[in-house]
């Protein structure tokens, strides 16, 4: 061995520094039948990190439903899930976190998150057509939060805009629990012809192994390990763990990759994400049941004298590993030459199941591929868990302890201007939402983003949803609500929910209370996915979202849902004309639990999740689907954060209309207007359809209430003026910018 | 009649433009690769939006040196029709085919949203079918879209009616509030003195498909088609 760290064989102390447990170090020695050298130990440390191995989550993830009639690639089979959308096309979609890099370097952290998730899509041969993101930050009044928010948004924008795929949806949420550790989850969806996908596999002895795209540098080394630790003051020492993105290279890589696939020369392909070359080598080799010989000195590098472990572990962005059918090398090289991208043969497929790494002709590592990967020999743990003490406090909440405020207009203003509810246009105006000319929600806003599949009568509907507070309040119910809300959003947009991808953001899994949240979130997700017939196609788990000072973030299992719709059924959320009637579908409740109203107006931080009956939810969604199909409603918008008042306002603003409604005396007025009880949808109806609407609803088990009418510009509740739409819109549109 | 859409590395609105011209308007369209020197006998050359060469140096500054630009410049100088949208407009300014320059938006942020524009001359090939005082709702999507020209150039642009579009509000009033990026005199698009080279920051191809709920800017592409028909 020629390199400094490898002059002596590493000890357990080194293993510990790399994040390995004593029993893991022991197991490595057993697998190899000898002591590992430093390069080999580094390989195990990243491949067995939480980020790559899912060692603390896989047992529970396996309980989630993953089969469905339209699923072409199940969770864990490929880089992203694949769903048949008819007409010979499939949608490939996935969500991933980039929380830790974004906490330290928000711009690059978020940018490379966007890059990574898009590579997962096009490495399968699908062309990305839409992106979404789900962001959580701390207290908006803190300078640190403002710095993180501005950096993350600019990072997402600069990368996604240049890459040229529209950002069509997302969510932004602020809470103090995210002060140190923000959450940055990025989702992408692409379209591919069924049967033309590429697999992340490697086989065929003698087939050349190519690395293409950017040169390999020292950025992001041990990034996967870093993602598997708590954030501490020492974390800034890990800045080199944060990768640097180049969206221009990514755009070229996209075009070149799709062209190369079209040549028919590709056996298998995988992007280089977490844990770099070693991850792609081992996962592809394990899948194809072959070995691989790699000459690390043939990898194009950005700097001289990189050590073997650095080349193997580097998380430099915009790279792909491609196994090419021997004899078809020129087809591949011509494409990369056209796009002026690096394209180098670094090795070949060999017999057996080992990965052999050479540097200047000398073997520097020899490891079996299978033992490194999830589903192979990577460790699997069952962690203990126990109910956190705060759950009992939440359950003890009594609505009668909250007095109904005299001035409900003050509550309305508080919510309209609250950063969790107010317009996020300051954020999304910085994203190109229209490139690709597929975003059907720009001019007709809808609860889920509708993305046109050009040349067909179909569109897809996409949404990301999770209310972290509901999940904290009650992980099982809160997560079921996240799935239900995603499905509701798709249904209100005229779609049929198809499948989900998830991004599971939790604290340290070795904390039994955090793990209890995780276990119950998975249970709630499994239940809801079975009810709504939306199997889980994959995603990622991000543990260790906590700081050493402030504890874990709110558990946040972000749900990215894909729906399918016939374009003729598309529905928008805004009122169309004065005089239309406004109805509430679903049951009103004396419930303000976990609402933004209770949390930030009354400052009550402990209460249960909002009222939720999953079977009722399903019925409500079926009713809304039927109403849309029968063309009985002019708009549909679900009641969510901020309650009924905010829903009405959001429906009124796009066309500068007003509303005149009456509350129901059977309920507390604050709960009626601002409570967040689930399974409710506000619809508007042209008067000529009212009879048919009432007839239909009367034939179902679903409660419905005539709230009032759409009016010209003025907002009236129980005959009391809540101002005019222009004033409300000014508050809603500009609140976020005023806070920044 | 044939349209050529130039593809630079990093172009990302090329296929959007081709979709409108080819699939919706049923025109003959070819892709022109930036490394080539052949304009394939096209009657009009379109430089699409995007981030050519990543726009790392300055928007359009590198694309202007792509091999095909030699031919585009020669074509334009002989009176050939050239139309640049967004990044294409930036490339045309960098190439000296259009006067002025595109600076960073005054808020130093990328801005993507619907804005309104109004034609300032109806005597240009891309505005000929627009009705007088018609307000067009059309998206912008750029970080460097603030049009700038020095006083003398500006004077000439106005005198020669080379200003194609100005940003306005929904009612057609040209106001400081309706200027999204700080462009001088609200200028959203210009043409050259010979009136054969056109550039605009807003994206007409994004407001031309009924499925997207806004076809307000299709009149620009229709005018262009009409112009080419007359021209050839």
Interface residues (C-beta under 8 A of the other chain):
Chain A: X154 X157 X158 X161 X162 X163 X164 X246 X247 X248 X251 X252 X338 X339 X340 X425 X428 X429 X430 X431 X432 X433 X434 X435 X436 X437 X439 X440 X442 X443 X444 X452 X454 X455 X567
Chain B: X9 X10 X12 X13 X15 X16 X19 X20 X23 X35 X49 X50 X51 X53 X54 X55 X56 X109 X110 X111 X112 X113 X114 X139 X141 X143 X203 X205 X206 X209 X211 X212 X213 X214
